[in-house]
Amino acid sequence: MSDVTVACCQLGPRIGELEHNRAQATAAIEAAAQQGATVVVLPELCNSGYVFADADEARLMAEPADGDTVSGWIELARSLDVVVVGGFCELDDPSGTVYNSAALVDSGGVRTIYRKAHLWDREGLVFAPGADPPPVVDTAAGRIGVMVCYDLEFPEWVRLAALDGAELICAPVNWPAAPRPDDERPGEVVRAQAAAAVNRVFIAACDRVGSERGVDWTGGSVIVDVDGFPLAGPAGPEETVTLIARCRLDQARNKRLNERNDVLADRRSELYGGLVRP
């Protein structure tokens, strides 16, 4: 499939209210499918909320990958014939380790579980970092890469997914609100646009809204094309909204900028040895 309808469901999870959060996500997935979406992206940690007091509180709210949240997404994916990418607080049994994770599910079940590798601020006090590169999965909609929030801000990480053939990168995010000059887009949105353009991939970043324990959110959900331009969004900081965009994923298979330049073929890997230094 080439012409794919992608949805980002910008929601307002409530910390610790798992049943409410699951119901909110279910309603959003169903509504997006009714609008024609075949790929539905949900926010980071949308089952649990984000601002945990400590690792022990997060562990109480965490679920295994076969828990109620991801199992519910699988049921919806099968009944609605959609791909769902959503963030959840994952408990790894039997170790008891807690991860900030994202699941990609479709009618075949769980296709991948990705554990966020780059932890932001206090996340390092709550979660263990993932140790695997961003997965890229063949789905009926196309080749989809998965990463979470801060991962998007590492050019090497997005490039790994592009080199692995990702056509669309789906990123559940929770972007805390930060000051910026008047009339400027959020920096996270700018970086998502840049990452899409320099790799010629589509990016769907799905943020959240709603003040949580004193933290406000950018709410800048956005779907970006291979030239780095928004197809939908960025959304506003107060909007519980679903963004919808049609993405011609075949455009992401063409890395050419013109008859002489190609964003991947023009790399000079022999000169980039410094990138392997810590």
Secondary structure as the mmCIF struct_conf table of DSSP 4:
data_model
#
loop_
_struct_conf.conf_type_id
_struct_conf.id
_struct_conf.beg_label_comp_id
_struct_conf.beg_label_asym_id
_struct_conf.beg_label_seq_id
_struct_conf.end_label_comp_id
_struct_conf.end_label_asym_id
_struct_conf.end_label_seq_id
STRN STRN1 ASP A 3 GLN A 10
STRN STRN2 LEU A 11 LEU A 11
TURN_TY1_P TURN_TY1_P1 ILE A 15 GLY A 16
HELX_RH_AL_P HELX_RH_AL_P1 LEU A 18 GLN A 34
TURN_TY1_P TURN_TY1_P2 GLN A 35 GLY A 36
BEND BEND1 THR A 38 THR A 38
STRN STRN3 VAL A 39 VAL A 41
TURN_TY1_P TURN_TY1_P3 GLU A 44 SER A 48
BEND BEND2 TYR A 50 TYR A 50
BEND BEND3 ALA A 53 ASP A 54
HELX_RH_AL_P HELX_RH_AL_P2 ALA A 55 MET A 61
STRN STRN4 GLU A 63 GLU A 63
TURN_TY1_P TURN_TY1_P4 ALA A 65 ASP A 66
BEND BEND4 GLY A 67 GLY A 67
HELX_RH_AL_P HELX_RH_AL_P3 ASP A 68 LEU A 80
TURN_TY1_P TURN_TY1_P5 ASP A 81 ASP A 81
STRN STRN5 VAL A 83 ASP A 92
TURN_TY1_P TURN_TY1_P6 ASP A 93 GLY A 96
STRN STRN6 THR A 97 ASP A 106
TURN_TY1_P TURN_TY1_P7 SER A 107 GLY A 108
STRN STRN7 GLY A 109 ARG A 115
BEND BEND5 ALA A 117 HIS A 118
TURN_TY1_P TURN_TY1_P8 ASP A 121 ARG A 122
HELX_RH_AL_P HELX_RH_AL_P4 GLU A 123 VAL A 126
HELX_LH_PP_P HELX_LH_PP_P1 ALA A 128 GLY A 130
BEND BEND6 ASP A 132 ASP A 132
HELX_LH_PP_P HELX_LH_PP_P2 PRO A 133 PRO A 135
STRN STRN8 VAL A 136 ASP A 138
BEND BEND7 ALA A 140 ALA A 141
STRN STRN9 ARG A 143 VAL A 146
HELX_RH_3T_P HELX_RH_3T_P1 CYS A 149 GLU A 153
HELX_RH_AL_P HELX_RH_AL_P5 PRO A 155 LEU A 163
TURN_TY1_P TURN_TY1_P9 ASP A 164 GLY A 165
BEND BEND8 GLU A 167 GLU A 167
STRN STRN10 LEU A 168 PRO A 172
STRN STRN11 PRO A 176 PRO A 176
TURN_TY1_P TURN_TY1_P10 ASP A 182 ASP A 183
HELX_LH_PP_P HELX_LH_PP_P3 GLU A 184 PRO A 186
HELX_RH_AL_P HELX_RH_AL_P6 GLY A 187 ASN A 199
TURN_TY1_P TURN_TY1_P11 ARG A 200 ARG A 200
STRN STRN12 PHE A 202 CYS A 206
STRN STRN13 ARG A 208 ARG A 208
BEND BEND9 GLY A 210 GLY A 210
STRN STRN14 GLU A 212 GLU A 212
TURN_TY1_P TURN_TY1_P12 ARG A 213 GLY A 214
STRN STRN15 VAL A 215 VAL A 215
STRN STRN16 TRP A 217 TRP A 217
STRN STRN17 VAL A 222 VAL A 224
TURN_TY1_P TURN_TY1_P13 VAL A 226 ASP A 227
BEND BEND10 GLY A 228 GLY A 228
STRN STRN18 PRO A 230 ALA A 232
HELX_LH_PP_P HELX_LH_PP_P4 PRO A 234 GLY A 236
TURN_TY1_P TURN_TY1_P14 PRO A 237 GLU A 238
STRN STRN19 VAL A 241 ARG A 248
HELX_RH_3T_P HELX_RH_3T_P2 LEU A 249 ARG A 253
STRN STRN20 ARG A 256 ARG A 256
BEND BEND11 LEU A 257 ARG A 260
STRN STRN21 ASP A 262 ASP A 262
TURN_TY1_P TURN_TY1_P15 VAL A 263 ASP A 266
HELX_RH_3T_P HELX_RH_3T_P3 SER A 269 LEU A 271
HELX_RH_3T_P HELX_RH_3T_P4 GLY A 273 VAL A 276
#
